[in-house]
Amino acid sequence: MKIEKKLKRGLSELSSLFVAGPTSPTPFREGTSGILRSAHQYVGSDAARRSSPNRTFPDLVCVSFISMSPRFQTADLVRLVKRLEPSFEDVFFLAVDSTESHYQALADALPIPPWDQVIRGNGIHLRALGRQLHCGYVTLNKLRDLIHPSVRSEPIALVDPKRKSLAILDFSHSTGTAQNRETYQGVLELLDDCVLVAEPNLTQLTDAYEWLRESLRKKPGLRSMLLLTGTEAESLWEFIYERFYRITSDFLAHDLGFLGWLENGSVELNADSLRESTSDDAVHCVAKGRLMKTLFGSRDPL
């Protein structure tokens, strides 16, 4: 799909931040283009390599969608998950300390285990919904234990960087609340990417900026991306992204990425940008290694 730059009236009236100035190339990350690409099929490993006790794991990319928009619904998140699925060998969608109502909304969209089943125990409950997609529930205490365990003697998982898996940690049931901030900051060390979901709305974009500023204080190396949603997301994405990028670059010294847009059920994603996530932070890598082994060891058979 070809996406053209279309500057619309209205944003300049809200704030001088969005007054059109000299144009500049959209600063997509290295390896991506200014035109969003559809997700492509990524071929994974064979069954023998999966079953080997000393197998290597696909490099795990951990991401959360942090929504500033009350219109961003569970069905929208599920739609994004399914669009990202072909780009990864495995996709793990984890509802983190979900409320019963939020989990039920997920159950309406996905054939996941019933609520009374997943809240038993203190672990990770996964159900395979296909060869690649695995959905379930995880407690916040379990995630924190993976980051800061009482025993650290277990071997680090072997990772093949050419193979990629994706873990989506879903906090969307409490986005914007004090509880969500505490939950999110509590597992920040596990995240490679934070996807800020906002509409072409000054208040929501300001909230996204504050989320990012607070998170970067906790984890300076965190990557972030913008996902634009709502009315005129398709026509305004490049204009808003360019200006939001300049703001985060100038005031936070941060390289903001762009994941795509979502409007009226239509989705356009630069899924390859998620595959590029890397980290040299030792605590982060070891924590992800524990999560990797937990996820791949918790999957139900197809």
C-alpha positions in Angstrom: 0.0 0.0 0.0 1.3 3.4 -0.9 1.0 5.9 1.8 1.1 9.6 0.8 1.8 12.5 3.1 -1.4 14.5 3.6 -1.3 17.5 5.9 -4.7 18.3 7.4 -6.0 21.4 9.1 -6.8 21.2 12.8 -3.6 20.1 14.6 -1.9 23.4 14.1 -4.8 25.1 15.9 -4.3 22.8 18.9 -0.5 23.4 19.4 2.4 25.1 17.8 4.2 21.8 18.1 2.3 20.7 15.0 2.7 23.8 12.9 4.0 22.6 9.5 7.6 23.5 8.9 10.3 22.5 6.4 9.8 18.9 5.4 12.4 16.3 6.3 12.8 12.6 5.5 10.7 10.5 7.9 13.3 9.0 10.3 12.4 5.3 10.2 14.9 3.0 11.8 17.8 1.6 9.8 16.7 -1.3 7.6 13.1 0.0 7.1 11.7 2.3 4.5 9.4 5.3 4.6 6.6 3.2 3.1 5.1 0.8 5.5 5.5 -2.9 4.5 3.0 -5.6 5.2 4.1 -8.4 7.5 5.9 -11.2 5.7 6.1 -14.9 6.5 9.1 -15.9 8.5 10.1 -19.6 8.3 10.8 -21.2 11.7 12.6 -24.3 12.9 11.6 -27.9 12.4 10.0 -30.1 15.0 13.2 -31.9 15.8 15.0 -28.8 16.7 12.1 -27.7 18.9 12.1 -30.9 20.9 15.9 -31.1 21.5 16.6 -30.5 25.3 19.7 -28.4 24.4 18.0 -26.5 21.5 18.6 -22.9 20.9 15.6 -20.5 21.2 14.5 -18.0 18.8 15.5 -14.5 19.9 12.6 -13.2 22.0 11.3 -9.6 21.4 9.2 -8.4 24.4 6.8 -5.6 23.7 3.8 -3.8 25.4 1.1 -1.7 23.8 0.5 1.3 26.0 -2.7 2.9 25.0 -3.6 6.5 25.6 -6.8 6.1 23.6 -10.1 4.9 25.2 -11.2 3.9 21.7 -8.4 1.3 21.4 -10.4 -1.8 22.3 -9.4 -5.4 22.9 -10.6 -6.4 19.4 -8.1 -3.8 18.0 -5.3 -5.4 20.0 -6.2 -8.9 18.8 -6.3 -7.7 15.2 -2.8 -6.3 15.6 -1.6 -9.6 17.2 -2.8 -11.5 14.2 -1.2 -9.1 11.8 2.1 -9.5 13.5 1.9 -13.3 13.8 3.3 -14.1 10.3 6.5 -12.1 11.0 7.6 -14.3 13.9 8.3 -18.0 14.5 6.2 -17.8 17.7 3.9 -15.2 19.2 3.1 -15.3 22.9 0.2 -13.0 23.9 0.2 -12.7 27.7 -2.5 -10.9 29.7 -0.6 -9.6 32.8 -2.6 -9.7 36.0 -5.7 -9.1 34.0 -9.1 -8.3 35.4 -11.9 -10.8 34.9 -13.8 -8.4 32.6 -10.7 -7.7 30.4 -9.9 -11.4 30.2 -13.5 -12.2 29.2 -13.2 -9.6 26.4 -10.1 -11.5 25.2 -12.0 -14.8 25.5 -14.7 -13.3 23.3 -12.1 -12.8 20.5 -9.8 -15.8 21.1 -10.4 -19.4 22.2 -8.4 -19.1 25.4 -8.9 -21.1 28.7 -11.7 -19.9 31.0 -10.9 -17.3 33.7 -11.4 -19.7 36.7 -8.8 -22.0 35.2 -6.0 -19.5 34.5 -6.1 -17.8 37.8 -5.1 -21.0 39.6 -1.5 -21.1 40.8 1.2 -18.6 40.3 2.6 -19.4 36.9 2.1 -18.9 33.2 -0.9 -20.6 31.5 -0.7 -20.8 27.7 -2.9 -22.3 25.1 -1.7 -22.9 21.5 -4.1 -21.3 19.0 -2.2 -22.5 16.0 1.3 -23.4 15.0 2.7 -19.9 16.0 0.2 -18.1 18.3 0.0 -18.9 22.0 -2.2 -17.0 24.4 -2.6 -17.0 28.1 -2.4 -15.3 31.5 0.6 -14.5 33.7 0.7 -13.1 37.2 2.8 -10.0 37.9 4.6 -11.9 40.6 5.7 -14.5 38.1 7.2 -11.8 35.8 9.0 -10.1 38.7 10.5 -13.4 39.7 11.8 -14.0 36.2 13.5 -10.6 36.4 14.8 -10.8 40.0 14.8 -14.5 41.0 15.9 -15.7 44.4 18.2 -18.2 42.7 20.3 -17.1 39.7 22.3 -20.3 39.0 20.4 -21.7 36.0 22.1 -21.7 32.6 21.4 -18.9 30.2 19.3 -19.9 27.2 21.1 -20.2 23.9 19.6 -17.8 21.3 19.6 -17.9 17.6 19.4 -14.2 16.5 18.3 -15.2 13.0 15.1 -16.7 14.4 12.6 -14.3 16.1 9.7 -14.9 18.5 7.5 -12.2 20.0 6.1 -11.8 23.5 3.3 -9.2 23.9 2.8 -8.3 27.6 -0.7 -6.9 27.8 -1.4 -4.3 30.5 -4.2 -2.7 28.5 -6.9 -3.4 31.1 -5.5 -0.7 33.3 -3.8 1.7 31.0 -3.6 5.2 32.3 -4.2 4.3 36.0 -1.7 4.4 38.8 -1.9 0.6 39.0 -0.9 0.3 35.4 2.1 2.6 35.9 3.3 0.5 38.8 2.7 -2.7 36.9 4.4 -1.5 33.8 7.4 0.0 35.6 7.7 -3.3 37.6 8.5 -5.3 34.5 10.2 -2.6 32.4 13.5 -4.5 32.4 11.8 -7.3 30.3 10.7 -5.0 27.5 12.5 -4.3 24.3 9.8 -2.1 22.9 7.1 0.1 24.2 4.4 0.9 21.6 2.6 4.1 22.4 -1.0 4.0 21.0 -2.6 7.4 20.5 -5.1 9.2 18.3 -4.3 12.5 16.4 -5.2 14.2 19.6 -3.0 16.7 21.5 -3.9 15.4 25.0 -3.2 11.8 24.1 0.1 12.7 22.4 1.1 14.6 25.4 0.2 11.6 27.6 2.3 9.4 25.3 5.3 11.8 25.7 5.0 11.7 29.5 4.8 7.9 29.5 8.0 7.8 27.4 9.8 10.4 29.5 9.0 8.5 32.7 10.0 5.1 31.2 13.3 6.4 29.9 14.3 7.5 33.3 13.9 3.9 34.5 15.4 2.3 31.4 17.4 4.7 29.2 17.9 2.0 26.5 14.2 1.3 26.0 13.0 1.4 22.4 9.6 3.0 21.6 7.3 3.2 18.6 4.2 5.2 17.8 1.0 3.5 16.6 -1.6 6.0 15.5 -5.2 5.1 15.7 -8.6 6.6 15.3 -10.1 9.1 12.8 -7.6 10.4 10.2 -4.8 8.1 11.4 -4.1 7.0 7.9 -3.9 10.5 6.4 -2.1 12.2 9.3 0.4 9.5 10.4 3.5 10.9 8.6 2.8 14.5 9.6 2.3 13.6 13.3 5.1 11.1 13.4 7.7 13.6 12.0 6.8 16.2 14.5 6.5 13.8 17.4 9.9 12.3 16.5 11.5 15.8 16.5 10.1 16.5 20.0 11.3 13.2 21.5 14.7 13.6 19.8 15.2 17.2 20.9 13.9 16.9 24.5 14.5 13.3 25.3 17.4 12.4 23.0 15.4 9.4 22.0 15.0 7.7 18.6 11.3 7.1 18.3 10.1 4.5 15.8 6.9 4.1 13.9 4.9 0.9 13.9 1.9 1.9 11.8 -1.7 3.0 11.9 -5.1 1.6 12.7 -8.4 3.2 11.5 -11.9 1.7 11.1 -10.6 -1.8 11.0 -7.9 -1.1 8.5 -4.3 -1.8 9.7 -0.9 -1.0 8.2 2.1 -2.1 10.1 5.9 -2.0 9.7 6.3 -5.3 11.5 9.9 -5.7 10.5 10.8 -2.8 12.9 9.9 -5.1 15.9 12.2 -7.8 14.6 15.2 -5.4 14.9 15.0 -5.1 18.7 18.3 -6.0 20.3 19.8 -5.3 23.7 23.3 -5.5 25.3 22.0 -5.0 28.9 23.0 -8.1 30.9 20.0 -8.1 33.3 17.6 -7.6 30.4 19.1 -10.5 28.4 19.2 -12.9 31.4 15.6 -12.1 32.3 14.4 -12.6 28.8 16.3 -15.9 28.7 14.3 -17.1 31.8 11.1 -15.9 30.1 12.0 -17.7 26.9 12.5 -21.0 28.7 9.3 -20.6 30.7 7.2 -19.7 27.6 8.5 -22.5 25.4 8.2 -25.0 28.3 4.6 -23.9 29.1 3.1 -24.3 25.7 0.2 -26.8 25.3 0.5 -29.3 22.5 -1.4 -28.5 19.3 
